[in-house]
Amino acid sequence: MNLAAAAVAAAILGRVTDGANGGWLEELGRLDQAVYEAIAVTPTPRMDRAMRTISHAADYSRLSMAAAIGLALWGGRAGRRAAVGGLASVAATSAAANLVVKPLARRRRPDREQAAVPPRRHVQMPSSRSFPSGHSAAAIAFATGAARFLPAAGAPLYALAAVVSYSRVHTGVHFPGDVVAGALIGLTVGDLTAGALGRRLG
């Protein structure tokens, strides 16, 4: 499946899981809602502050930029290439997720009040569409792009991306399905971007 087809498929899924009649996809949407609500009502007072802090820190890919600086300063030549590859992957993925898929999918954000997400978890609810998660897409894309040039960085960066992705559900601003879709977009676009950049860099 090429990138254009993947974007169209993701957009269709985003519309269907937002309440349209779609057979098994409609059921998938109900499951998505149920998992979101289960997380919302599960008491996790020790995690709440940490997830809120991580979610906020990941705004505008700030965690990825901090990681890129660290790679560039202490990773030698491979680290500098990893930083460039990671940031290029973030740029391409953010464009694909926010400028292509979100407008097509048009999925509404979750209703935190109805789901009883505790206010202590809240971060600012974005005004953009919910599907896919841009934070998840960008974080996974950075890990994918950086690991292409510095494989040793892959494990910690993917772990950080997983925490960022989960934090978006924990704070109530995304459904789990939004995060999964964002991660898949990040993997796909990040790999394509880093691959193309690797061929240019030699």
Secondary structure, DSSP 8 states (H G I E B T S, - for coil): --HHHHHHHHHHHHHHTTT---THHHHHHHHHHHHHHHHHHS--HHHHHHHHHHHHHTGGGHHHHHHHHHHHHHSHHHHHHHHHHHHHHHHHHHHIIIIIIHHHH------HHHHT--GGG-----SS--SS-HHHHHHHHHHHHHHHH-GGGHHHHHHHHHHHHHHHHHTTSS-HHHHHHHHHHHHHHHHHHHHHHHHHH-
